[in-house]
């Protein structure tokens, strides 16, 4: 089927095909105060630190929250 598509469209490589739109899912995080162990991702830890002001997420003040989840500072 791909060969037929390439023949009909003149495309030579798969990267020439249009990209599907990226679907973003809504995050369901809130500012409830839970332990780092209860968080599901580094992104959630960053949300708690930056959006909720939970500075205890970064106990050593190096910009990296919940170091059991994150290995770099939040964006």
Backbone bond lengths (Angstrom), bond angles and torsions (degrees), N, CA, C in turn:
res aa  C-N    CA-C-N  psi(-1)  N-CA   C-N-CA  omega(-1)  CA-C   N-CA-C  phi
1 X - - - 1.442 - - 1.527 111.15 -
2 X 1.367 117.56 -42.60 1.465 120.23 179.81 1.522 111.31 -62.93
3 X 1.335 115.96 -37.77 1.462 118.95 179.72 1.521 109.53 -62.33
4 X 1.319 116.70 -42.06 1.454 120.95 177.65 1.526 110.46 -62.56
5 X 1.330 117.29 -42.85 1.464 121.29 178.54 1.518 110.47 -61.13
6 X 1.330 117.29 -44.64 1.456 120.57 179.15 1.527 110.68 -64.09
7 X 1.324 116.43 -40.11 1.461 120.12 -179.01 1.523 111.00 -66.29
8 X 1.329 117.20 -39.90 1.458 120.72 -177.84 1.522 112.83 -75.13
9 X 1.328 117.10 -32.82 1.461 119.96 -175.07 1.515 113.10 -99.28
10 X 1.313 117.32 -14.94 1.453 120.36 -177.39 1.521 112.79 80.96
11 X 1.325 117.58 8.06 1.457 120.70 178.27 1.517 109.27 -75.52
12 X 1.311 115.95 144.61 1.454 118.61 -177.43 1.515 113.32 -110.55
13 X 1.330 118.35 -20.19 1.454 120.80 -177.45 1.518 109.57 -138.28
14 X 1.329 115.20 155.35 1.462 120.09 -178.95 1.524 111.84 -61.88
15 X 1.348 118.25 -31.91 1.463 119.09 -178.98 1.525 112.51 -69.66
16 X 1.330 117.42 -11.69 1.457 120.57 175.83 1.525 111.90 -77.21
17 X 1.339 116.52 -13.33 1.455 120.20 -179.74 1.522 109.99 -73.01
18 X 1.324 118.35 148.39 1.464 120.02 178.22 1.523 110.55 -63.65
19 X 1.315 115.95 144.36 1.458 121.80 179.81 1.524 110.20 -81.04
20 X 1.317 116.26 143.13 1.459 120.72 173.27 1.518 108.34 -70.94
21 X 1.317 117.68 144.73 1.464 118.44 178.45 1.520 110.08 -65.22
22 X 1.327 115.91 142.82 1.457 121.04 178.97 1.520 108.38 -78.82
23 X 1.303 115.72 130.79 1.457 120.72 -179.26 1.521 108.48 -98.49
24 X 1.309 116.19 120.62 1.455 121.69 177.46 1.527 108.43 -93.60
25 X 1.310 115.65 136.76 1.457 119.40 175.67 1.522 108.63 -101.48
26 X 1.291 115.77 146.14 1.458 120.35 179.85 1.524 109.29 -72.23
27 X 1.311 116.24 135.67 1.457 119.30 176.66 1.521 108.67 -81.72
28 X 1.291 115.55 147.51 1.462 120.55 -177.22 1.523 110.68 -114.75
29 X 1.333 116.80 31.30 1.455 119.96 -179.00 1.519 110.23 -81.07
30 X 1.308 114.96 154.45 1.455 120.54 175.15 1.519 108.11 -136.26
31 X 1.305 116.55 -174.08 1.462 120.74 -177.14 1.523 112.44 -99.29
32 X 1.332 116.50 20.59 1.462 119.14 175.97 1.526 108.82 -60.25
33 X 1.311 115.89 139.77 1.459 121.82 -177.34 1.528 109.41 -86.71
34 X 1.324 116.17 101.77 1.467 121.94 178.28 1.523 108.42 -126.44
35 X 1.315 116.78 164.30 1.464 120.70 -179.05 1.525 110.90 -72.61
36 X 1.317 115.66 160.11 1.464 120.41 177.15 1.526 111.15 -59.21
37 X 1.326 117.23 -34.39 1.467 120.87 179.53 1.524 111.76 -62.31
38 X 1.332 117.28 -26.29 1.465 121.36 -178.04 1.527 112.50 -85.53
39 X 1.333 117.80 -9.70 1.463 120.92 -179.11 1.521 109.92 -81.75
40 X 1.334 115.90 152.49 1.454 120.52 -174.59 1.514 116.04 -97.65
41 X 1.341 117.55 -13.14 1.462 118.71 -176.41 1.520 110.59 -161.88
42 X 1.315 114.99 164.88 1.454 121.09 174.59 1.528 109.88 -64.35
43 X 1.323 117.25 -37.42 1.462 121.10 179.62 1.522 110.98 -60.82
44 X 1.326 116.44 -39.57 1.461 120.11 178.12 1.530 110.32 -67.09
45 X 1.331 117.22 -39.69 1.461 120.73 177.50 1.530 110.50 -62.69
46 X 1.327 117.00 -40.67 1.469 120.97 177.37 1.522 110.75 -64.49
47 X 1.319 117.11 -39.34 1.464 121.17 177.17 1.524 109.93 -59.72
48 X 1.332 116.04 -47.38 1.467 120.30 -179.61 1.529 110.80 -61.52
49 X 1.326 116.78 -39.92 1.462 121.12 -179.53 1.523 111.39 -70.13
50 X 1.322 116.86 -50.84 1.463 121.06 -171.54 1.524 113.69 -83.94
51 X 1.315 117.97 -44.87 1.463 120.85 -174.89 1.526 113.01 -86.75
52 X 1.326 116.21 -29.86 1.466 119.83 -176.03 1.523 112.61 -103.02
53 X 1.325 116.43 -8.19 1.459 119.88 178.76 1.522 113.95 70.50
54 X 1.318 117.23 24.96 1.464 120.82 -179.25 1.532 109.30 -84.66
55 X 1.331 115.31 79.67 1.464 120.90 -175.39 1.525 112.53 -63.61
56 X 1.320 117.72 -20.16 1.468 119.19 178.50 1.533 111.69 -67.53
57 X 1.336 117.89 -13.20 1.471 120.78 174.65 1.523 110.53 -64.06
58 X 1.340 116.77 -22.43 1.465 122.83 179.07 1.524 108.02 -119.40
59 X 1.320 115.70 73.25 1.460 121.68 -172.91 1.515 115.16 -60.22
60 X 1.341 118.29 -32.38 1.464 119.92 -178.96 1.530 112.30 -99.73
61 X 1.339 116.64 7.72 1.467 123.36 173.91 1.534 113.44 57.06
62 X 1.342 116.24 38.06 1.471 119.78 177.89 1.527 112.39 -101.81
63 X 1.341 116.89 5.23 1.462 121.02 178.85 1.518 113.91 88.47
64 X 1.327 117.54 -2.89 1.468 122.11 -179.79 1.529 108.10 -108.41
65 X 1.339 117.78 110.18 1.461 119.61 179.67 1.527 111.29 -81.47
66 X 1.299 116.17 153.11 1.472 122.21 172.99 1.528 111.25 40.19
67 X 1.294 115.92 71.80 1.463 120.33 -172.70 1.520 113.82 -64.35
68 X 1.341 117.76 -8.72 1.464 119.96 170.86 1.530 110.52 -73.28
69 X 1.358 117.40 -18.44 1.467 122.73 179.49 1.522 113.00 -110.86
70 X 1.323 116.58 -36.15 1.468 121.52 -171.83 1.524 111.67 -110.55
71 X 1.308 115.37 142.83 1.465 120.14 176.22 1.525 111.59 -117.60
72 X 1.343 116.29 4.31 1.468 120.72 -179.73 1.525 108.98 -146.62
73 X 1.330 116.71 159.48 1.469 119.48 177.22 1.529 111.27 -64.39
74 X 1.307 115.58 158.34 1.467 121.39 176.90 1.522 109.78 -66.70
75 X 1.332 115.73 151.43 1.471 121.24 177.35 1.504 110.80 -71.18
